[in-house]
């Protein structure tokens, strides 16, 4: 027990030391890339509409295990549109106050350009293994700078994805526990479904996720609006508190860790990275499988997918504020579920919500573990993948029994190392190969 407490204390202290330099690096790189590319959030919108209307030109053939550009998009969205959009904003507000939601959205907006650059270079630098599988993502584009950078990134992200999966299982097991379901049962069901999908290969993964993600989005979106518009005055006050607390240390703005402008900035930025993966490069792994002909086109699709995250995060954050569940002085990943349950008109609706949240977790689990497998493949030359999936599932199951705050702090530490390595490489590539990013 003393060893566990010592480990937890070490992780907590290490995270506090990393916080300031990490936040500065995350935001600075996003701003630099946004300016360098001339604010593509606005400039690339015409091209985005053309891609949606006319489709994306393809280049790979059936002998290669590629997927369509839109399937790649939805596979990537499965990790960014998931339980993180529900849990992330509520945790950020609990720790950093209402202002954290403002900075979370600011980072998603700026970081969308970071994602564009990541995905573009992921498609540009990918390779085909001897097994006919595409291996791409940061492990490949960082290797353009130095092969050792790619290897280190792959090793770090193997750990990061397993921690993420543990957080996903921890979240749904805690929600199930509030309804009287033992945590280990929820965790076991989740990982069994995960193994079934993963062992079916990339085409089964992309097929399932491309169908589930739009369905989940609609369910969550409709019920969230139902809650928010029940009390318009509370909704208006929630917006006021977000803006007031974004730059203030007012007494109404204090999260559990204290009243601080930087605390709001840090929590919003960190949770923005966790939700969107912009800056980590991890979401580009699925995009690298796309059979798109022009790399920057896939990057544009990825960039605008971030705006879906803004909508979901704003909904989750506003629900946390409007219902007042954030002020309970309790750090828990079930706040939004508590709010949903409070306003659910019937038991049937509660069951539907639990099922939709469970599906959110499953899609995130599938995406995270698959992406971790891609990092594993880069280290092992695409060998022993089934062994990795089994080990990753066991680690994910352990999240059902682990302490929630320990998992979040551990994730933030690993996340910082992964992001700093990735962002350093991105800056070098963006200036060295700027022609690749031409829209």
N, C-alpha and C positions, 0 to 999 in steps of 0.2 A: 504493500500500500504506500509506503514512504517513497519507493522508487517511482510509482505512478504520479504521486504528488510532485515530486522533483521534476519529472518530465513535463508535467503540465505547467509548472512555474517557469521552467526554462523556455518553453514555447511562447508563453505569454510575454516574458521579458524580451525575447528575441524579436517578437512581432512589434513591440513598442519601439525598439531601436530602428527597425526597418521602415516604420510608417512614414516619417517625414521625407527621406530621400526617395522612397518608392512613389509616393503621391506626386512629387515634383516631376519625376521622370515620366510617369504615366501621362500626366496632363501635358507636359512640354512636348513630348513626341507627337501626341495627337494634334496639338496646335501647329507644330512645325509642318507635319504632313498635310494638314488642312490648307495652310497658306501656300505651301509648295505646289499643290495641285489645283489651286485657285477655287477653293470651296466647292468641291465636286458634289456635295450634298444638294446644291442648287443647279450647278452647271451640267451634271450628268442626267438630269431628270428626263430630258428629251430622249436620250439614248435608252434610258430605262423603259420608257413607254414603247419605244420601237421593239425592244426585246420581248416585252410582254405581248405585243400585237403580232409580230412577225415570227417570233421564236428565235432560238439561238442556233447558229450554224454549228454542225457537228463535224468531228474529224476522225474519231476512233471507229474501229470495226468490231464485229462480233467476236473475234478471236481474243479480244482484250476484255477483261472484266470491268468495263466502265458502266456508268449509268447516265441517264439524261441530265442535262443541266438543271431542270426543275426538280428531279428526284434528288440530286446533290444538294440543292437548296433546302428541300424539306428535311433531308437527313441531317444537315447542319442545324436547321431550325429546331430539330428535336432536342438538341442539347441547350439551345439558347431560349426556346419557347418551352418552358417546362416548369418544374416545381420552383426553380430559382426565381422566376417572375412572381411567384406567389410568396415565397418565403423571404427572398432577398430584400425587397423594400421594407417589409415589416421589421426585419432584424436591423436594418440600417436606421430606421426611425427609432426603434427601441434604444439603440446605442448612441445615436447622434442627434436625436430630436427631429422635428419636422423638416428642418433645413437640409437634412441628409438626402431627402427625396429630390430636392432641387438639384443638388450636385450629382446625384445618380443620373438624372436625365441629361444634365449638361455633358457628363462624360459619355453617355451613350451617343449623343449627337456628334461630339467631336471624335469619339472613338470609332464611329462608323467609317471614317476615312482610313483609319488604321486597319480596319477589317478589309476594306477595298484593296489596300496595298498587300496585305497578307495573302488574300485569296488569289490575287493576280500572280504573285510570285510563286504561290503553291502550284497553280496550273502550269505556269511557265517552266518550272524546274522539275516537274514530276518525272518518274521513270517507270518502266514496266519490268517486273521481276520475271524470273525464269518460269514461274508458275502462271504467268499471264495476268497477274494482279498489278494494279497501279499502286505505286508507293509514292505518296506526295505529302506536302505540308512543310512546316518549318524545318523538319529534319533534312529536307532536300534543299530548300532555298538557303538555309544557313550554311550548308555544305558548299555552296557557291563561294562563300567567303573563306571558310576553313572547315574541312571535314570533321574536326574535333568538336566544333560548335554544334553541328548537327547531332552528333552522338550524345553530347552532354544534354542537349535539349530533349532528345528522345528518352533518355534515362529519367530526367526530372519529370517529364509529363506522364510517364508510366505511373509514378507515385501520385501525381496530381489527379489523374483520372480515377484512380482507385479511392482516393480521399473523397472526391466528388460523389462517386457512387455510394460511398458510405453515408454521406450527408443525405442523399436522396432517400436511401432506405431508412435512415434515422427519422427523417421527416414523416414518411408515411406510417412508420411503425408507431410514432408518437401520436399521430392522428387516430390510428386504429386503437391505441391503448385508451384514449379518451372514451371510446365506445365499448370498452371491455374486452377487446381482442388482445391476447398476449403478443408482445412485441416480436418474439421469435417466430410466431406463425406468419405474421405479416411479412417479415423479412424473408422467410423461406419461400412463400408464394411468389414474391417479387423476383428472387434470383432464379427460381425454376423457370418462370416465364422468360427471363433474360437469357438463360442458357438455350432454351428452345429456339428462340429467334436467332441468336448469334451463331449457333452451330449450323444454321440453314444457309449462311453465306450472305454476301453483300446485297445480292438482288432481293432476297427475302427481307433483309433489313430495310432497304430503300422502299420496297413495295409497301410494307406495313406502316412505316413512318409517314410516307407521303399521304396515306389515307387518314391516319389518326390525327396528325397535327392540325389540319383545318377544322376538324370536328371538335377537338378540345378547345380551340380558340373561340369558337362560336358559343359553346356552353358557358365558358368562363366569362366571356364578354357580356352576354345577355344578363346573367344573374348578377354580375357586378354592377351593371347599370341600374338594375332593379333596386339594389340596396342604396346606391348613391343618391338616386332621385327621390327616395322616400322622404328625405329631409333636406330641402334646398338650402336652408340657412346654415345647417351644419356643413354642407358641401362648400358654401362660400367661405365660411370661417376656416375650413381646412386649407383652402387655397391661400388665404391671408396668412395663416401660420407658416406655410411653406416658404412664402416670399419673405416674411418678417425674419424667420429663423435662419435663412440661407446666409445672411451676413451679420447676424446678431448673436449676442450672448445673453439675451433677455431670459428672465427666469422661467418663462413658459416654454422655452426651447430646449430645456435640458433633457438629454437622454440619460440612461442609467449610469453611464460612465462619467457624467458631469456636463456642465454647460460650457461649450467651447465651439468657436467658429471652425477651428481646425478639425475638431472631432466630427462635425457634420460633413466637412469636406472629405475627410479620410474615409468615413463609413460610406458615403455616397459613391466615391470613386472606386473603392475596393469592391463594393457590391455591384457596381456597374460593370466592372471587369468580370466578376464571377458570373453575372447573368448573360452578358453578350459575348464573352471571351475575346473581345476586341483588345489587342495588346498581348494576348497570350499566344495567338496564332493557331490555337487548337481547333477552332471552327473551320479553318481552311483545309483541314485534313479531308473532310468529306467532300468539299468543293473540288479538291484535286482529282477526284474520281470522275468528274464530269467530262463528257466527250465534246466539250465546247471547243471551237476552233480558235477563238480569239480570247486569250487569258483575261484581259481587262473587262470583257463582257460579263464573265462570271463574277469578277470583283464588284461590278456595278450591282448585280443582283444581290450579292451578299451585303453590300453597303445599305441598300434600301430595306433589307430584311431587318436591320437594326431598328427601324422606325416602328416595326411591330412590337419590339421590346419596349419602346417608349410608351406605347398605348397600354400594354399589359402592366408594366411597372407603375404607371400613373394610377391605374385602376386599383391595384393592390395597395399602393401607398395611401390613396384616398380612403379606401375601405378601412384601413388601419386607423386613420385619423378620425374619420366621420363617426365610426362606432365607438371610439375611445378605448379600444382594447390595448393600444400602445402604452397607455398611462398606468397600466397595472403593476409597473416596476418588476416585471418578470421577463427574463430573456427566454423566449420559447419560439420554436418554429411552427407553432399551431395557431398563431394569432389570427391570421386571415380565416382559417377554418372556424375558429371560435366566432368570428364576426358573421360568417356565412350561416353558421348553425343558429345564432341568435335571431337572424332575420328570415330563416327558412320557414315558409308557410305550412309545410307538412313534412311528415316523416319520409314520405316517398321522395320529396325533393332532397332531403338530407342524404338518402341513399344514392341518388343520382350524383350529388356533389362529391360524396366519398369516392364513388367509382371514377368520376372524371379526374379527381386529384390522384387517384391510384394510377390511372392511365398516363397522367402527366409524369409521374415518377417513372413508369415503365419506359416511356419514350426517352426520357433523359438518361436513364440507366443504359438503354440500348446504345444511344448515341455516344455516351461517355466511354463505355467499355469498348465499343467498336473503334473509337478514336485512339484509346489507349492501346488497342491491338495494332493499330497502324504504327504507333511509336515503337511498340515491341518488335514489329516486323522489320523496322529500319535497323534495329540493333542485331536481330538474329537472322537477317537475310530472308525474311518471310517464312521462318520455320517455327514449329511448335506452337502454332496459333491456338489450337484447341486446348492445349495445356494452359496457355495464358488465360483463356476465357474461363476455365474452371477455377483457377487461382483467383482471378479478379472477382468471380461470383462469390467465392468464400469470404474474401475481404469485404465485399459489399454487404454480405449478410451480417458481418461483425458490427456494421454501423447500426443495426437495430438495437444492439445492446450497449453501445458506447455512449459516453457523455457528450451531449450536443455542443457545449461551449468549447470543449477540447477539440472536436472535429473542425469547428469553424476557425479557431485560432491556428491550428495546424495547417489548414488549407491556405490561410492568408500568408503564412510564411513561405510555403512551397510556391504559391502563386506569385509572390514577389520575385523569387529567383527566376522562375520561368519567364515572367514578363520582361524583366530587365535584360535577360539574355536575348530574347526575341526582339525587343524594341531596338536594342543596339544594332542587331543585324539588319533590321528593316530600314533604319536610317541610312546605313551604308549602301544597301541595295537600291533604295529609292533615289539616291543621288548618283550612284554609279551606273545604274541601268534605267534611267528616267524614261527612255524611249518605250520600255515595256508598259509603262503606266499611261501612255497617251490615250486619251478617251476619244 
